[in-house]
């Protein structure tokens, strides 16, 4: 959703209009209010496949994810109808798909006059130069199959990347810079005496609290989206969790010594842009995040491990060099690259009418 906000800002500055937004939802996630407030277009939601966490709200449950999504298949059929009605209602020139499999399937089986651009860092896995971590071959095959399915119906696949790489014509794949919010670019980073933590699944908070017992003097400011939790949860003197808020999170990132997070693409990119060292701990059994962590480490973001190792991160901080200037230059290329790509898509559409 932050990628969508950023792309909207770039394209609207170049004369394009966002007519509507469709957001996939699940029982585990709600649409953040900040997105609804800022997107500036009609928003409708539809039921969409998603991961299911284990009972401890930590790792991904493979069996639970499969069973839950099979149970919800009738809802997904209804979602396809919703997508079809929306496209017929708004008649967009281009449908932008942020790695949503139902929209991809719709584009493949119900082609319309609209062009489709698929955007996601996951498409970089189709690049011949992409380096995978050690994975079970069956799991790797399944993940690549899912990535290809999410790119079905695409006239163009935009692979968000930490660094510049050559395009791959046979996959209609263009490697593009991360889509980062404009608010991030206006921040003036400083370094204060605390570590920022973001947890995708709030069950990892218990693991973090256990590790912090070994160095209680270390100040940690955490963010989560735990259902029913108060706005601020004081776990102990130097460990506090806040309900996820995009403005407060970015402001804290601009002041922290470093970021510890489950290895989501956007958070890593935001930290790299601000020159903050990152410790990445991929969510258990989420292979995409393992790939993110390895790729980000190659790009100078920081280090990664299988647990929140505070001592290792504190030891690493003085040695972090990063490549903040090079990364920011790569991000800024997007201001001209994205409009040019969309203009090219629209030109091809007009030539086919």
C-alpha positions as CSV (number, residue, x, y, z in Angstrom):
1,X,0.0,0.0,0.0
2,X,2.9,2.4,0.6
3,X,4.2,1.5,-2.9
4,X,0.8,2.4,-4.3
5,X,0.8,5.8,-2.5
6,X,4.3,6.6,-3.8
7,X,3.4,5.6,-7.4
8,X,0.3,7.7,-7.2
9,X,2.3,10.7,-6.2
10,X,4.8,10.2,-9.1
11,X,2.2,9.6,-11.8
12,X,-0.1,12.4,-10.7
13,X,2.8,14.9,-10.9
14,X,3.0,13.8,-14.6
15,X,-0.7,14.3,-15.4
16,X,-2.1,10.9,-14.8
17,X,-5.3,10.3,-12.8
18,X,-6.0,7.5,-10.3
19,X,-9.6,6.5,-10.8
20,X,-10.1,3.8,-8.2
21,X,-8.3,1.4,-5.9
22,X,-9.0,-2.3,-5.1
23,X,-7.4,-3.7,-2.0
24,X,-7.2,-7.4,-1.2
25,X,-8.1,-8.2,2.4
26,X,-7.9,-11.1,4.8
27,X,-9.1,-11.9,8.3
28,X,-5.5,-11.3,9.6
29,X,-5.0,-7.8,8.2
30,X,-7.1,-4.6,8.0
31,X,-6.7,-1.7,5.6
32,X,-4.7,1.0,7.6
33,X,-6.5,4.3,8.0
34,X,-3.6,6.3,6.7
35,X,-3.9,4.6,3.4
36,X,-7.7,5.4,3.1
37,X,-6.9,9.0,4.1
38,X,-4.2,9.5,1.6
39,X,-4.9,7.5,-1.5
40,X,-7.4,10.1,-2.8
41,X,-9.6,7.8,-4.8
42,X,-12.6,5.4,-4.3
43,X,-11.4,2.3,-2.5
44,X,-13.1,-1.1,-2.4
45,X,-11.9,-4.2,-0.8
46,X,-12.2,-7.9,-1.8
47,X,-11.3,-11.2,-0.2
48,X,-7.8,-12.3,-1.2
49,X,-5.5,-15.2,-0.4
50,X,-3.0,-14.5,2.4
51,X,-0.6,-16.3,4.7
52,X,-1.9,-17.6,8.0
53,X,0.3,-17.4,11.1
54,X,0.8,-20.3,13.5
55,X,-1.0,-20.2,16.9
56,X,1.9,-18.3,18.5
57,X,1.5,-15.5,15.8
58,X,5.1,-15.9,14.7
59,X,5.9,-18.2,11.8
60,X,3.8,-18.9,8.7
61,X,1.7,-22.0,9.0
62,X,2.0,-23.9,5.7
63,X,-0.8,-26.3,6.4
64,X,-3.0,-23.6,8.0
65,X,-2.4,-21.3,5.0
66,X,-3.4,-24.0,2.5
67,X,-6.6,-25.0,4.4
68,X,-7.7,-21.5,5.1
69,X,-7.4,-20.4,1.5
70,X,-9.1,-23.6,0.2
71,X,-12.0,-22.8,2.6
72,X,-12.3,-19.3,1.2
73,X,-12.3,-20.3,-2.4
74,X,-16.0,-19.3,-2.9
75,X,-15.1,-15.8,-1.6
76,X,-12.3,-15.6,-4.1
77,X,-14.7,-16.4,-7.0
78,X,-16.9,-13.6,-5.7
79,X,-13.8,-11.3,-5.6
80,X,-13.1,-12.0,-9.3
81,X,-16.6,-10.7,-10.0
82,X,-16.0,-7.6,-8.0
83,X,-12.8,-6.9,-9.9
84,X,-14.6,-7.4,-13.2
85,X,-17.4,-5.0,-12.2
86,X,-14.9,-2.3,-11.1
87,X,-12.9,-2.5,-14.4
88,X,-16.1,-2.2,-16.4
89,X,-17.3,0.7,-14.3
90,X,-14.1,2.8,-14.4
91,X,-12.6,1.7,-17.8
92,X,-9.0,2.4,-16.8
93,X,-6.3,2.7,-19.4
94,X,-3.9,0.8,-17.2
95,X,-4.5,-1.6,-14.3
96,X,-1.6,-1.6,-11.9
97,X,-1.3,-4.8,-10.0
98,X,0.8,-4.9,-6.8
99,X,1.4,-8.7,-6.7
100,X,-2.2,-9.7,-6.3
101,X,-2.9,-13.1,-7.7
102,X,-6.6,-12.6,-8.2
103,X,-6.1,-9.5,-10.4
104,X,-3.4,-11.4,-12.3
105,X,-5.8,-14.3,-13.0
106,X,-8.5,-11.9,-14.0
107,X,-6.1,-10.2,-16.5
108,X,-5.1,-13.6,-17.9
109,X,-8.6,-15.1,-18.3
110,X,-10.7,-12.0,-18.8
111,X,-8.6,-9.7,-21.0
112,X,-10.0,-6.3,-21.6
113,X,-9.0,-3.1,-23.3
114,X,-6.9,-2.1,-20.3
115,X,-3.2,-2.7,-20.2
116,X,-1.8,-4.3,-17.1
117,X,1.4,-3.4,-15.3
118,X,2.5,-5.8,-12.5
119,X,4.8,-4.4,-9.8
120,X,6.6,-6.2,-7.0
121,X,10.1,-7.0,-5.7
122,X,9.2,-10.7,-6.0
123,X,9.5,-10.5,-9.8
124,X,13.2,-10.0,-9.4
125,X,13.3,-13.8,-8.6
126,X,12.7,-14.3,-12.3
127,X,16.0,-12.5,-13.1
128,X,18.9,-14.8,-14.2
129,X,21.3,-12.9,-11.9
130,X,19.2,-13.2,-8.8
131,X,20.9,-15.2,-6.0
132,X,18.7,-17.4,-3.9
133,X,19.4,-18.5,-0.3
134,X,19.7,-22.3,0.4
135,X,16.1,-23.5,-0.1
136,X,14.3,-26.8,-0.5
137,X,14.1,-27.3,-4.3
138,X,10.3,-28.1,-4.1
139,X,9.7,-24.9,-2.0
140,X,11.8,-22.9,-4.5
141,X,9.8,-24.3,-7.4
142,X,6.5,-23.6,-5.7
143,X,7.6,-20.0,-4.9
144,X,8.6,-19.3,-8.5
145,X,5.4,-20.8,-9.8
146,X,3.4,-18.4,-7.5
147,X,5.5,-15.4,-8.8
148,X,4.8,-16.3,-12.4
149,X,1.1,-16.7,-11.6
150,X,1.0,-13.2,-10.0
151,X,2.5,-11.9,-13.2
152,X,-0.1,-13.5,-15.6
153,X,-1.8,-11.1,-17.9
154,X,0.9,-8.5,-17.6
155,X,2.0,-6.3,-20.5
156,X,5.0,-5.3,-18.3
157,X,6.5,-6.6,-15.1
158,X,8.3,-4.1,-12.9
159,X,10.7,-5.7,-10.5
160,X,11.5,-3.5,-7.6
161,X,15.1,-3.9,-6.7
162,X,17.6,-2.7,-4.0
163,X,20.1,-2.0,-6.8
164,X,20.3,-1.5,-10.6
165,X,20.3,-4.7,-12.7
166,X,19.8,-5.3,-16.5
167,X,16.3,-5.8,-17.8
168,X,15.1,-9.2,-19.1
169,X,13.2,-8.9,-22.3
170,X,12.0,-12.5,-22.5
171,X,10.1,-12.0,-19.2
172,X,8.9,-8.5,-20.2
173,X,10.8,-7.6,-17.0
174,X,12.1,-4.1,-16.2
175,X,14.2,-3.6,-13.0
176,X,13.1,-0.5,-11.3
177,X,13.9,1.5,-8.1
178,X,11.9,1.1,-4.9
179,X,8.8,3.1,-4.6
180,X,9.3,5.1,-1.4
181,X,7.0,7.7,0.1
182,X,7.7,11.4,-0.5
183,X,7.5,12.0,3.3
184,X,10.7,9.9,3.7
185,X,12.6,12.1,1.4
186,X,11.9,15.2,3.5
187,X,13.4,13.7,6.7
188,X,16.7,14.8,8.1
189,X,18.2,11.7,9.8
190,X,20.0,12.0,13.1
191,X,21.3,9.3,15.5
192,X,19.8,8.9,19.0
193,X,20.3,6.1,21.5
194,X,17.7,3.6,20.7
195,X,17.0,0.7,18.3
196,X,13.8,0.7,16.2
197,X,12.0,-2.6,15.7
198,X,9.2,-3.5,13.4
199,X,7.4,-6.9,13.7
200,X,5.2,-8.3,10.9
201,X,3.8,-10.9,13.3
202,X,3.5,-9.7,16.9
203,X,4.2,-13.1,18.4
204,X,7.9,-12.3,17.9
205,X,7.6,-9.7,20.6
206,X,8.1,-12.4,23.3
207,X,11.3,-13.5,21.6
208,X,12.6,-9.9,21.5
209,X,11.7,-9.3,25.2
210,X,13.7,-12.4,26.1
211,X,16.7,-11.2,24.2
212,X,16.4,-7.7,25.7
213,X,16.7,-9.2,29.2
214,X,20.3,-9.9,28.5
215,X,21.0,-6.2,27.8
216,X,18.3,-4.3,29.7
217,X,20.1,-1.0,29.2
218,X,19.5,-1.1,25.5
219,X,16.5,1.1,24.6
220,X,14.1,-0.4,22.1
221,X,11.2,1.3,20.4
222,X,8.9,-1.2,18.6
223,X,6.0,-1.1,16.3
224,X,3.4,-3.8,15.7
225,X,-0.3,-4.2,14.7
226,X,-1.4,-6.4,17.6
227,X,-5.2,-6.6,17.6
228,X,-6.7,-5.1,20.8
229,X,-3.4,-3.7,22.1
230,X,-3.4,-0.1,23.4
231,X,-1.7,2.6,21.4
232,X,1.4,2.2,23.6
233,X,2.4,-1.0,25.4
234,X,5.3,-0.6,28.0
235,X,6.8,-4.1,28.3
236,X,9.5,-3.0,30.6
237,X,11.5,0.2,31.2
238,X,13.5,0.2,28.0
239,X,11.1,-1.8,25.8
240,X,8.0,-0.2,24.4
241,X,5.7,-1.1,21.5
242,X,3.5,1.3,19.6
243,X,0.5,0.5,17.4
244,X,1.6,0.8,13.8
245,X,1.4,4.4,12.5
246,X,3.2,5.4,9.3
247,X,4.1,8.9,10.3
248,X,5.4,8.0,13.8
249,X,7.3,5.0,12.4
250,X,9.2,7.0,9.8
251,X,9.9,9.7,12.3
252,X,11.4,7.1,14.7
253,X,13.4,5.6,11.9
254,X,15.0,9.0,11.1
255,X,16.3,9.1,14.7
256,X,17.2,5.5,15.6
257,X,20.7,3.9,15.7
258,X,19.5,1.1,13.5
259,X,16.4,-1.0,12.5
260,X,15.6,-4.6,13.4
261,X,12.8,-6.0,11.4
262,X,11.2,-9.1,9.8
263,X,12.6,-8.8,6.3
264,X,9.9,-6.9,4.4
265,X,11.1,-5.0,1.4
266,X,9.7,-1.5,2.1
267,X,11.1,-1.2,5.7
268,X,14.5,-2.2,4.5
269,X,14.5,0.3,1.7
270,X,13.3,3.1,3.9
271,X,16.2,2.4,6.3
272,X,18.7,2.3,3.5
273,X,17.5,5.6,2.2
274,X,18.1,7.2,5.6
275,X,21.5,5.5,6.0
276,X,20.3,3.3,8.9
277,X,21.9,-0.1,9.5
278,X,19.4,-3.0,9.3
279,X,19.2,-6.4,11.1
280,X,16.8,-8.6,9.2
281,X,15.1,-11.7,10.6
282,X,12.9,-13.4,8.0
283,X,9.5,-14.5,9.2
284,X,9.7,-18.3,9.8
285,X,8.8,-20.4,6.7
286,X,8.3,-17.3,4.6
287,X,10.8,-17.9,1.8
288,X,10.2,-14.5,0.1
289,X,11.7,-12.8,3.2
290,X,14.7,-15.1,3.2
291,X,15.3,-14.0,-0.4
292,X,14.8,-10.3,0.7
293,X,17.3,-10.6,3.5
294,X,20.1,-12.2,1.4
295,X,19.5,-9.7,-1.5
296,X,19.5,-6.7,0.9
297,X,22.7,-7.8,2.5
298,X,24.4,-8.0,-0.9
299,X,23.1,-4.4,-1.4
300,X,24.7,-3.1,1.8
301,X,21.6,-2.8,4.0
302,X,23.1,-4.7,6.9
303,X,23.1,-8.3,8.3
304,X,20.5,-11.0,8.8
305,X,19.9,-14.0,11.0
306,X,17.3,-16.5,12.2
307,X,16.6,-14.7,15.5
308,X,16.6,-11.2,16.9
309,X,20.3,-11.3,18.0
310,X,20.6,-7.9,19.8
311,X,24.2,-8.5,20.8
312,X,25.3,-9.4,17.3
313,X,23.5,-6.3,15.9
314,X,25.1,-4.0,18.5
315,X,28.5,-5.4,17.6
316,X,27.8,-4.8,13.9
317,X,26.7,-1.2,14.2
318,X,30.1,0.5,14.3
319,X,31.2,-1.5,11.3
320,X,28.3,-0.6,9.1
321,X,29.3,1.3,6.0
322,X,26.3,0.9,3.6
323,X,25.9,2.7,0.3
324,X,23.4,5.4,1.2
325,X,24.3,7.9,-1.5
326,X,24.3,5.3,-4.3
327,X,21.0,3.9,-3.1
328,X,19.3,7.3,-2.9
329,X,20.5,8.1,-6.4
330,X,18.9,4.8,-7.6
331,X,15.6,5.7,-5.9
332,X,15.5,9.2,-7.4
333,X,15.8,7.7,-10.9
334,X,12.2,6.5,-10.4
335,X,10.9,10.1,-10.6
336,X,11.6,10.0,-14.4
337,X,11.6,6.3,-15.1
338,X,8.1,5.4,-13.9
339,X,6.3,8.1,-16.0
340,X,8.3,7.1,-19.0
341,X,7.4,3.4,-18.6
342,X,3.7,4.3,-18.3
343,X,3.8,6.6,-21.3
344,X,5.3,3.8,-23.3
345,X,2.5,1.4,-22.2
346,X,-0.2,3.9,-23.1
347,X,1.5,4.6,-26.5
348,X,1.3,0.9,-27.3
349,X,-2.4,0.8,-26.2
350,X,-3.3,3.7,-28.5
351,X,-1.5,2.1,-31.4
352,X,-3.7,-1.0,-31.0
353,X,-7.0,0.8,-31.0
